[in-house]
Amino acid sequence: MSDIRMLPFEVAVSATMLADIQISPDGKQVAYVTTAASVEGEARTSAIWIVDSDGGKPRRLTTSEAADGSPRWSPDGTSVAFLSDRLKSGSPQAYVIAVNGGEAVRLTNHDGPVTDLDWSPDGKQIAFTSMDGESPDEKRRKEEREDWLVVDADLKRATLWVIDVPEDPRAATGFPEPRRISPEGLHVGSLSGRAFSWAPDSKGLAAIVAPGPKADFLFSPDLATFDLDGTMNNLGNFPGLGDRPLYSPDGSTLGFIACEREMPSLFSLRTIPAGGGDSTVVLPDYKGSFTSIAWLPEGDRMLAMIEEGQQHAIRFVDIEEQSAEAAFTLPAGSAGRSGNPLSVSRDGSRVAFARANMDSLADLYVADVGGTPQKVTDLNPWIRDYDFGEMREVSWKSTDGMEIEGLLILPVGYEEGQRYPLLLHIHGGPCGAWTSQLYANWHDWGQFLAQRGYAVLMPNPRGSSGQGSDFLCAIVGCYGEPDWDDLITGVDSMIEQGIADPERLVVGGWSGGGFLTNWTITHSDRFKAAVSGAGIANWVSFQGTADVRGVFDAYLGSVVDDVEVHWRLSPIRVIGNAKTPTLILYGAADARVPPSQGYELYEGLKALGVETQLVTYPREPHTIGERKHQLDLLQRVVDWYDRQLGIERGE
């Protein structure tokens, strides 16, 4: 294997990632944001770039060496408003900069961070959301060490504001006076970070609102409209509403993505009259998951990005006819989810979006509707210097006959007829999915293992996105049972096809994948090694400590009323069955899956004499961001699998 061009971990964690995309109103240019795959210093940095839609050399618009992001074009295309924490790290404010160059001008002076912004369609105003800052009393108490915390008291919420944009921001003195739109005690925010949009006549806004910023609230928020005098009309509660609602061109209708029915029937396209009324599912029972939408100028159609199985499509959606057809043909690949929405020019003729495939990271693409997408950035050209395993779409029958799909990464240098070690890599969520893209980062280990001679099976079992609401809801009340059957029958299929060596099976995953890894090691002794990242071990204690109790009420019922279900589905209940050497990994500051879950698993395995190791990463939440932590994690994962399989290599 010495002739394989292996991707060093140090290179992978330094990759340039595409974070936001915004096409100009005339469709001739695209602003986009780049950031590194890991944080090298104390805080993440990012930059805004502009490139012509037909390609050419990108130019950097912001050069602050801080976190610059959320670019939003002025309606006349001459300026870009954006967020930057150049003044105080971790506390962005709103700025505006001329597209043709010059210094950026700060527009806000809030105590708390500004979290979202956008221009009014007439170009005269900017709306933004800003989190509450510390009050003078809070600052005093902190200085005097009277800093005890009363849980859920004094929540910091985001408020919706509007400012008038100076005719010439560079000549203005002082900051525009903000006008508060949302009332006290209400949080304007979403899971994606994008929470509101303007009405076409610039006289109002639609927004996602909740009692506070806790994840439980944001998974089931309300949809509301606001007049500029602050008058609010609540249109109802919509579980799964995670990204901003969008007005139709005539202002009569709001389109948004939320649950089709109850949780977790996520990622369905809905509309509702902007003045209130009944909401409609545009494409009932659609076998896919909507990830981004944009209205077209005629007002009776949208462009939508849809995850369909292991691929993404961009389709025209006819609202009245309730039909969808391809806007243009996309080569096999992934277009991402909430981080990179579709962006459409004002006349609806041109769209910008992100796309990755099995041997490339995400780049910016532009397409004329009905035309052929063109790649207009090359953010990580070094990726072509390395060898990657071939990725195939695969399917098999589960124990009850249901067809399950997924991806298989073959080892680099794969030879048909030879059996290889197999990693069963389980995705998180559970409402996520493996889609066709390059898997080589701290969270996705597929290509790193393929370069080291492993085959990697990446199933999309019941509960995954991309296959419709019924599939998403198929694990309600039984999470870990039918989906584990889907996983293990996939492993058996790889063995039957002569790809996997049944004596060299390993398993691993993060979050929901960590839970199913814990389930695997307590329900099977077939695997020689496991890596459990941020996984649930005990649903009863999890529901008392995590920030998403309401979400998993939808999967398991109320822990108060259905404690037996929670206990039945807890791997810790049958920890006595475990024999698999298990590496357990957690962010020490994880509120989503608290590290106490890892300690329960670790102590249970230790008590049985099963080889185990628990590693926690300081300061890290549910995702691992710091560069040295990512490097350590990747090396530990590879070394753990190799050692348990008796593989020695000189790297």
N, C-alpha and C positions, 0 to 999 in steps of 0.2 A: 504493500500500500504506500510505499515511500514515494511513488511517482504521482500520487494524488495531490492536487493543489488544494490544500485545506485552508478554510477560512479561519484565521486566528480570532480568538475571542476578543482581543483588543481592538481589532478592526471592526468587528460586528457591533460592539457596543458604542463605537464612535460614528456609526452611520448617520447620514443626514436624513431626517424624517420630514415628510410633507404634512403640515399641520392645519392649513386652512387655504381655501381657494375662493377667489372672488373675481368674476369677469367684469370688465368695464361695461357701462351701459350701452356703448356702441359696439361692443363685442370685439374690439380691435386689440385689447390688451387684457392681461390677467395679472392680478396681484395674488401672491401666495406667500405662505409663511414656512420657514424652515427652522428646525431645531435638531439638536443632537439626540441620539437614541438614549443617552444616559447623561446624568448631571455630573460634570467633572469637578466643579467647585461647590460653593455653598448653595447656589440657586441656579435654576435652569435659565438659559438664555435662548433667544430666538430673534429672527430677522425677517423683515418684509422685503420681498423682491417683486419686480415687474418684468414681464416678458411679453413680446408681441404674440398674438394668437396664432400667427402662422410660423412661429419659431424665431430663431435668432438668439443673440446673446442676452441672457437676463441681466438686469442691473439691480443693484441693491438700493432700495429706497430708504431704509433706516440703518444707521450705523452706530447705535448707542452702546452696543455690547451688553445690553440689558434684555429683558423679556419684552420684545415688541411683537404685537399680534393683533388679531381681529381686524384686519383692514376692511374698510367699508367705503366704496366709491361715492363721491358726491354725484347727484343726478346729472350734472353737466359734464362729469368725467374729468374735471380739472384738479380735483383734490381727493385725498384719501384721509378719512378719519381712522384712528387706530388707538389701541391701548398700549401703554408702556409703563414699566415700573422703574424707569431710569432715575426718577427722583428719590424713590424709596423702595428698596427691594421687597417684593411680595405685595406691594400696594399700588397696582396700576392706576393711572389716571388717563383721561381722554385727551388726545392730541389731534391736530390736523396738519397736513403737510401738502404742499403743491406737488402735483405729479411731475412737473418739469424741474423740480429741485428746490433747494433752499432749506432753511431751518424749520423744524417742526414747532408748532405753537401749542402750548398747553391750554385746554379749555375748561378743565375742572380742578377743583381744589378741595376734595372731600377728605374727611378724616379716615374713612374706610376705603377699601379698594373698589374701583369701578370694574364691573364684571361683564358688561355687554353694552354695545352701542349700535346705533344706526341712524342714517339720515332720513328725514321726512321726504316724501316724493317730490315736494316743491323745492327742496334744497334749502329751506330757510331755517330749519330746526334740526337738532340732534336729540334723540332720546337715549337715555342710558340707565343702567341699573348700578347702584352702589351699595355695598354692605355698610351696615352701621359701624362706626368707629368707636374707640374707647371714649366714654364720658369722662369729664374732669374728675368725677368722684372715683371712677374705676382706676384712673391713672394714680390718683392720690393713694388709694388703698393698696395698689401694687407697690408703690414706693415705700409705704409704711408697713408692708408685709401683712396687711390685713387681706390676704389674697385667697381666702377660702372660696371654694366653688360649690354653689348650690346647683345641682344638676337640673337642666332644662329651665332654669331661671335666667332672665336677662339674655335671651337668645339674640344673636346678631342676625338681622334679617337684611335682605336686599330691597331697596326702594326704587321705584320707577320715577325718573325725573326727565324734564325736557328743558333745553336751553335754546335760545335764539343764537344762530351762528353769526358772528360779526361779518359785515360785508367784506372787510379785509382783516382777517385775524391777525396778521403781522403788525397792523397799525393800531390794534385795540389796546386799551389800557385796562388792566384788571381782568377779572374773569366774568363771563356771562352769568347772570343771576339765574340759578336753577329754580324751576317750578316743580313742586312735588305733585305727582299724579296719583300714586297709590297710597292708601291710608296706612296709618300706623298699625302695627300688629299683624301685617300681612307681608309675606315674603314673595317677591317676584323672581323666580328662578326655575331652572330645569336641570335634568341630569346631563344634558349636553352642554350646558352653559349658555345656550341661546334661548331667550325666554319670551321675546316679544317681537311684534312687527307692526308697521304703520298701516293705517287705512289709506287707500289710494288718494283720497282727497286731503290727506295730511291733517285731518281734524280729529283723529282718534287713534287708538292702538288696541291690539289684542295681545293678551299675555297669559302666561302660565303662572298661577298663584297657588300658594299653600300657606298653612299656618306658620311654618318655619323652614329652615334649610335642611333638616334631618332627612336622611335618605328615605326613611319610611314615608314621610310626607311627599317627597318628590316622585315616588313611584306611583302615587295616586293623587295627583293635583287637580285643581279646578281650572277651567278655562273661563276667562273674563275679558270683557272689553271695557275701555276707559275713554271717556271724553277728555279733552284737554283741561277741563275745569275740575277733573278728578271724579266725576260721576262714573260709577262702576256698575256694570251689568254682568252678574255671574251666570254663565251659560251652562254650568253643571260640572259634575265630577267625572273625570275620564282617566281611569287607571291606565298606566302605560304611556301617558302623554309625556314624552321625554324631550321633544324638540319644539321650537316655536311654531305656532299656528300661522298660516299664511292667508291673507285676503285674496279673493278673486279680483281680477282687474276692475270690475264694476263695484266692488266693495260689498256685494250682497251676501257672500258666502265665505266661510273659513274652511280651509283644508288643513288636515293634520294627521299625524300617525299616532295610533293608540291601540288599545285592545279591541278585538272584534267583538268579544263577549266579556266574560269575567276574566280576571287574571288567572293564568298567564297566557291568554290568547293574544299575544303582543304583535306589534308591527303590521297592523292593518291600516288601510287608508280610509279616513272618514271625512265627511263634510257636515257642516251645520250652518243654518242661517245666521248671519252676523248679528242680527237683532234678537236671536234666541229662537228656540224651537227644538224639534227632534233632530237628532244626529243620525246620519245614514252611513252605513258601510258601503263603500263604492264598489268593491269587488268581493262579495261574500265568498268565503271558503276558497280563496285564492291560494294556490299551492306555491307560496313564496312569502317573503318578508320584505315589506317596504322599509327602505333605509333613508331615503331623501326624496323630496318632491319640490316642484316649482310649477306655478301656473303659467300657461301660455297666453299671449295677448288676447286671443279671441274669447277666453273665459270659459269655454266649455270643455277644455282639455288641460291636462297636466303632463309634464315630463316626470317620470318617476324612476328612481334607481331601485331595483328589486333584487334581493338575494334569492336565487332559485337553485335549490340543491347546493352544489359546490361552486356555482358560478354566479356572476352578476349580469343582469340585463338592464338596459335603459329603454323604457317603453313610453309610448303615448298612452295615456289613460283617458278615455272618453267618459266624462262624468255621467251624462244622461244615458248613454248606451251601456254603461257598466262593462266596458271592454278594454282590452290592452293589446297593443301591437308594437313590434320593435320600431324604435326610432332610428336606429342604425345597428349594424352588426358589430358586436364586441368580440374580439378574440378571447379565448379562454383566459380567465383571470379574475381577480378580486378587485372591487372598487371601494372596499372599506365600508365603514358604517358612519357613526355620528361625527367623527372627527373631520371628515371631508365631504361636505354636502355638494350636491349638484349646484352649479351656478350658471344661470341662463341670461343671455343678453336681453336688452329691453324689448327688442322686436321678436324674440323667441327663436331666432334662426341659428343661434350658436350656443354651444354648451361647453363648459369646462368641468373636468372631474379628475379624480385620482384613479390610477389603476396600477396594479402589480400583477406579476404572474409567477410561475413556479421557480424562476431563476432570476427574478429582479425585485427590488423594493419599489415602493410606490413612486410614480412620477406623475407629472401633470400632463393631461391629454386635453385636446380641444377638437370638437367636431362640429361641422355644419350639420344641422338636422337633415337626415336623409343621406349624408355623406359618409366619409370614412374617417374615423378618429386618427388624429396625428399626435404623436408624442412631441412635446415642446420643451421638456427639461430632461436632463441626464444627471440626476442628483448624486448618484453613486456609481460612477463609471468603473471603479475598481472591482465591482461585483463580478465583472466578466473575467477577472484574473483567477477565479476559483472554480472548482468542479463541484457540481451538485447532483444529487440523486434524481433519477427520473421520477416524476410524480404521475400517478395514474388514478383515475376515478374507478372505484370498485364498489361492488354491491354483493349482498348475500342474504339468505333467509334466516330470520331469527327463529327462536324455538317455537313460536306460534305461527310461523309462516309469513310474518310481515317482512317485506323487503326493506333492508337497511342499506344506506349508502355511506360512503366515506372516501378518504384519500389514502393512497399507499405511496410512500416514498421508498423506492428501491435503493439498495446500497450503491454507492459510486462503484462502477466496475462490475455491476451485477451480471452474473452468468446464470442463464436458465438451467434449472436442474440442480443447482447448488442451494443448500439450505443455509439460512443466516439467523443470527440472533434477531429477535423481534421486540421492539418497544411498542407496547399498547399505550399510545399517547391520548389522553382523554381531555377534551376541552372543558372550559368552565361555563358558568352561566347559572343554571343549566341551559338558559335560552340563548346560547351562542351556537356557532358552527365553524368547522374547518372549511375554508374556501380556498380556491386555487391561488396561492401566493407563495413567496419565499418564506420558509420557516427557519429563521436563524437569529434569534434574539434571546434575552434572558428568560422569557416566558415560553418560547417556542423552540424546542430542542431538535426538531426533526432532521434538518440538514446537517447539524453537527454530528448526530449519531449516524446518519447515512454516510458521511465522509469517513467514519470510523468502522464501517462494515456492518452496520445494523440495517435491517428493514424496519420501517416505521409505519404502523397502522394508525390512522387518525379517523375514527368512526364518528358519524353524526347520528347518535342513537335517539330514541324517543325523548322528547323534551327539547330537541334542537330547533333552531330557527331554519328558515329557508324552505320549509315543506308544509306550511299552513297551520291554522289554529288547532285543528284536531291533533296534529302531531305534537305541537307544543304542549298541549294539555294532557297528553297520554300518560304522564307520570304523576298527575295529581292524586294524592293519597297513597302513592306507591313509589315515590322517588327512590331509585336504587334497585328496584326489583325488575321491571321489564326492561329498563335501559341497560342493566348489567347483563341480562340475557343477550341483548343486542351486541354488547361489547364482546362477550366471550365467544359467541357464535362467529363473530368476525375473525377472532384469533384462530378458531378452528378452521375457518375457510382458508386462511393463509397457510395453515399447516397442510390441509388437504391439497392445496395447489402446489405444494412442494417448495414454498418460499420460506416459511418459518421453521426453525428447528424447535420442536416441542420441548426440548431439554434446555433451551436458552431463551426463555421468555422473561421480559421485564415490563414493568408498568409504571406510569406516572402521570401527573397532571397538576394543575393549579386551580384553586378555588373549588368550583363544582367538580373539576377534574381531580382535585385533591380528595374531595369527599368520596368519589367513586373509586379512587385508589384505595382509600381506607376500607371501602366496602369490599373491594377485590381481595385484599389481604386477609380479611376476616371471613371470606366465603370461598376461598380457593387456596390451595398450596402449590399451584402449578407455576407460580412466578418466582424466579430466583432473586429478584430485587425489586424494590419499589421506591419511588420518590414522591412524597406527599407534600404538595405546596399549598399552604393556607386552606387546608381541608377541614370540613366539619367531622368531628368524631362522635359528638353527643348532641342530638337535636334538642333535647330538653334544656341542657345548660346553654346551648347556643342561643335559643330564643330568649333567654334572660340576659344576654350580654351583648348581642350583635345589634347593629343599627338598622337592620332590615327585617325586624320581626313581622311586620305586616305583610311583606312580600312572601315570606314562607308560610304565613297563615294560609295564603292562597294555594300553596302546594300541599300542606300537611294538615290544614285545619288549625283552629286555635289550640295552642299548647295547654290552655286551661281545660278545654272541653275534650281534646283529643290527645291527651298525653300518651295513651297507649300506642297510637300511630307514630308519634315522635320517637318513642322508645323502641318500637319494633324496627324502625328504619335507622337506628343509631348503630354504627359499626362498633362502638365501645361495648354495646350489649353482648356481642359475641367475640370480644377480644381474645377470649380463651382459645379460639380457633387459629389465631395468627401464628405463622411460622416464617413469614417472609422478612428478610432483613430490609429495614425501612429507614430512609433518610427523610427527616421532617424539616420543612423550611417555612419560616414566617417573617413578615415584617413586624417589628416589635411594637409599632404604633397602629396596627391593623384594627380598625373599628368594624370592618365588614365581617371578617372572620377572626375574632380575637385569638391571640396566641394561646390563651388558656385551653383552646381546643387541641392544640399541638401538645401541650403538656399532658393532657389526659391520655392521648394516644401514646406518647413517649413513656410515661410512667406505667401504662398498661403493658406495653411491649417489654420494658425492662423487667417488670415483675415476672414475666413468663420466661425470661432469659433469651428473648429474641434480640438479635443484634439491631441496634437502632442508634440514631444520632439526631439530636434536635439542634438546629441552628436558627437564631433570630438575628435580624438585621436592624440595628438601632435607627430610629427616626423614620423608618420606612412604613408607609400605610399598606393597603392591600396590593399595591404594585411596588416593585423594587426599582428605584430610580437612580440611585447613586452608582457611579461607574465602578468603583472598587467592589461594591456589593454585587453588582451584576457579574463581574469577572469571577468573584469567589463562588457565586452560585453555579455558574456554568461549569467551572472546573470540578466542583463537588459532585454535580450531577453525573458528568461523564466518568469521573473516577469511581463513583459508587457503583454504577452499572458494570464497568469494566472489572472492578475488583471482585464483585460477587459472581461474575461469570468466569473469573480466572483469566481474564485477558490482560496481557502485558504488552505495552507498546512504548517505544522510545520516541516521544514527541518533543 
